[in-house]
Amino acid sequence: MSAPDAGTFWLQYVARDAAARQRAEPGLVEAESSFRAMTAADRAAAKPWSMRTVPYPRGGFAELAKSSPLPPARAEAQLKLLNGVYGGDGEPRVGQLVKVVVN
C-alpha cells in the first residue's frame, strides 16, 4: 500500500487461527481502506502528546484525569491502562511514580 509522499506500508493480517482471521477481516479491510495521506490541515491540527512520571496523588487517577489532555470521558480509564492497573489490578501507592500524558 502506498500513500502519496509518505512511502510504502506493509500490512499483514495475523490471527491465532483461520477462523479468527476470517472474523476480523472485514474490520481490518475497513481500517486499511481508511488510510490516506495527511493534508496540510491534518498536520496543523495534529498535536503530539508526551509522557512523564508524577507522584501518584491521594485523589488517584480521577485527580490525574482532570488535568489530562486525554478525552475526558475516558481519561481515567486510559491512565489506568497506561499504568497497568486496568481491570481491578489494584492502585499504586500514594507517592509512587505513575505515567501521565501531557501536551
N, C-alpha and C positions, 0 to 999 in steps of 0.2 A: 504494500500500500504506500503510495507516495502522496505527500502534501506539497503544494507549491511553496517553494523557498524554505522548506523545512526538512528535507531529507526523506529517507525511506524508513518505514516502520515494518517490523515483522510481528504479526500477531499469531500466536499458536494456541489453539483451544486444547486444553488438557483437563482431564477429569479422572476420577478413580476407576470408572468403567464406562463402557459404551452407552449404557442406559442413562447415566448421569450426564454425560456429554450431550446426548440427544435432548434431554430435558432442558439443559441450559442453553443450547444452541440458538434458539430464537432471540433471547436477550443479548447474547454475545454478538450476533449478527446486527441487531439493532444498535448496540453500542458502537460497533465498528463503523456502521454506516453514518454515524453522527460525527465522526472525525472530520475536521476541516481546518484549514489554515486560520490562524488568528488574524482578525482585522486590526487596523490601527486603533479603533475604538476599544476592542478587546484588550489590547496591550495597555492602553491608557487606563482602563478600569481595573486591570489586574493589580492587586496589592499583595505583595509577599508577606507571609507570616513567618515568624521565627519562634523558637522556643527558648526558655530559660528555666532555671530552677529557682524556687522560692520556698521558704519555710511554710509548712502546712499550718493554716490558721485554725483557731478554735471553731470558727464557723464552717469549717470543712470545704468541700468542693462547691457547695452552694455559694459561699462567700467568694471563692475564687472566680466562679462563673459570672458574677456581677460585673467584673472588670475585664472580662474576656472578649476578644473580638469575634469569637465563635458565635454562630446563630443562637440567640437567647433561649429558644425553646429546647435546644439540645446541648447547650454548653456544659452543663454539669455532667451529663452522661458521657460526653466526649472527653472531658478531662479525666473522668474515672477510667475510661478505656485507655487513654494515653498513659496513665499511671499503673495500669494492670490491676485495677481493683473494681472492674466492672462485673456486675452479676453477683454481688454479695460476697466478694472475696475479702471483706474487711475494709478498714480505713487505715491510712497512715497515722502515725503518732503525731501529735501537735509538735511542731518544730522540725519534723523530718522534711528533708528536701523533696519537693514534688515538681513535676514538669508542668509548665503553663505555656499557653500560646500568647504571643504579644505581637503588636503591629510592627 
